[in-house]
């Protein structure tokens, strides 16, 4: 868990407490329009702030190309760039520190990258796409 996770969780807790107070006030005064508006505002806040934790990437597979760059991201992940065609470069994400160290050695080499699916709730410090599971050097 990183500081952005903590900040977003605090914001979600504040929204929940505020909703509870507003809902209690609306129910005690039997103001159903205000209660309905509070529910809608709360759901919008949950969706807006909750979206940063949800990752839905159902793609999985492998790709081949030449590694052009390996960069450290803001938190604990590594960006992995691979040139698949003459004018197309793709970006992948690595979470495993050992694999990230190996990736630096592959710059300029032709490799096959394998990645899986990522669906669920993850920290904002994790990859926002399917992370690379395996990198194999291709000898031509």
Legacy VTK file of the C-alpha trace (Angstrom):
# vtk DataFile Version 3.0
C-alpha trace
ASCII
DATASET POLYDATA
POINTS 140 float
0.000 0.000 0.000
1.337 3.414 -0.959
0.391 6.974 -0.059
-2.062 7.271 -2.987
-3.943 4.194 -1.758
-4.161 5.634 1.739
-5.317 9.013 0.422
-8.036 7.441 -1.750
-9.224 5.209 1.110
-9.452 8.255 3.416
-11.483 10.119 0.774
-13.807 7.105 0.390
-14.233 6.892 4.183
-15.060 10.603 4.388
-17.632 10.176 1.588
-19.165 7.211 3.433
-19.403 9.106 6.736
-20.834 12.172 4.993
-23.375 9.997 3.190
-24.362 8.360 6.481
-24.972 11.740 8.107
-26.929 13.103 5.129
-28.964 9.898 4.800
-29.829 9.960 8.515
-30.916 13.607 8.235
-33.018 12.900 5.131
-34.718 9.854 6.658
-35.465 11.622 9.958
-37.077 14.516 8.075
-38.754 12.140 5.578
-37.227 14.054 2.692
-37.008 11.248 0.141
-35.852 13.506 -2.686
-32.840 14.599 -0.646
-32.187 10.982 0.338
-32.265 9.897 -3.315
-29.893 12.710 -4.268
-27.540 11.686 -1.457
-27.529 8.080 -2.686
-26.761 9.181 -6.253
-23.963 11.533 -5.114
-22.483 8.762 -2.941
-22.562 6.241 -5.795
-20.890 8.748 -8.134
-18.143 9.342 -5.523
-17.656 5.568 -5.061
-17.351 5.015 -8.796
-15.056 8.004 -9.337
-12.616 7.273 -6.493
-12.976 3.482 -6.661
-11.999 3.327 -10.333
-8.346 3.862 -9.402
-8.275 0.442 -7.694
-10.126 -1.608 -10.333
-8.187 -3.207 -13.201
-9.905 -5.104 -16.009
-7.444 -6.354 -18.622
-8.601 -9.647 -20.078
-5.945 -9.747 -22.784
-3.312 -12.426 -22.440
-0.749 -13.862 -24.766
2.704 -13.229 -26.125
4.453 -10.842 -28.474
7.856 -10.676 -30.114
10.052 -7.723 -30.873
13.173 -5.787 -29.987
13.485 -4.234 -26.540
13.989 -0.491 -26.907
13.790 0.784 -23.335
13.287 -0.255 -19.716
12.269 2.508 -17.296
11.379 2.595 -13.606
7.847 3.831 -12.952
6.804 6.125 -10.091
6.264 3.359 -7.528
7.428 -0.261 -7.695
6.828 -1.235 -11.295
8.946 -1.076 -14.426
7.883 0.081 -17.897
9.087 -2.231 -20.679
9.068 -0.948 -24.271
9.291 -3.323 -27.201
9.365 -2.488 -30.904
7.141 -5.013 -32.668
7.211 -3.584 -36.198
9.241 -0.976 -38.023
7.104 1.900 -36.725
5.153 0.453 -33.781
6.352 0.353 -30.182
4.325 -1.234 -27.370
4.546 -0.616 -23.637
4.234 -3.352 -21.033
4.562 -3.422 -17.259
6.772 -5.555 -14.994
6.046 -6.041 -11.276
8.605 -8.735 -10.431
11.887 -7.050 -9.322
14.046 -9.965 -10.563
12.400 -9.883 -13.981
12.842 -6.100 -14.097
16.588 -6.471 -13.463
16.834 -9.090 -16.219
14.941 -6.797 -18.595
17.761 -4.208 -18.519
20.088 -6.830 -20.021
17.721 -7.400 -22.955
17.814 -3.846 -24.361
18.554 -4.097 -28.077
17.833 -7.840 -28.208
14.937 -9.652 -29.852
12.677 -11.214 -27.225
9.370 -12.999 -26.742
7.241 -11.494 -23.959
4.470 -13.489 -22.261
1.756 -11.803 -20.201
-1.471 -12.950 -18.531
-4.785 -11.459 -17.524
-5.408 -8.928 -14.774
-8.930 -8.520 -13.421
-9.706 -7.335 -9.909
-8.908 -4.744 -7.273
-5.241 -3.767 -7.046
-3.117 -1.093 -5.401
-2.420 2.057 -7.393
1.283 1.099 -7.184
0.671 -2.107 -9.179
0.470 -2.409 -12.947
-2.711 -1.024 -14.487
-2.507 -3.709 -17.173
-1.484 -7.355 -17.335
2.101 -7.606 -16.052
4.804 -9.474 -17.952
5.228 -13.008 -16.636
8.180 -14.187 -18.717
10.782 -12.794 -21.129
12.680 -15.118 -23.466
15.587 -14.066 -25.691
15.156 -15.199 -29.310
18.336 -16.220 -31.096
18.052 -15.845 -34.867
LINES 1 141
140 0 1 2 3 4 5 6 7 8 9 10 11 12 13 14 15 16 17 18 19 20 21 22 23 24 25 26 27 28 29 30 31 32 33 34 35 36 37 38 39 40 41 42 43 44 45 46 47 48 49 50 51 52 53 54 55 56 57 58 59 60 61 62 63 64 65 66 67 68 69 70 71 72 73 74 75 76 77 78 79 80 81 82 83 84 85 86 87 88 89 90 91 92 93 94 95 96 97 98 99 100 101 102 103 104 105 106 107 108 109 110 111 112 113 114 115 116 117 118 119 120 121 122 123 124 125 126 127 128 129 130 131 132 133 134 135 136 137 138 139
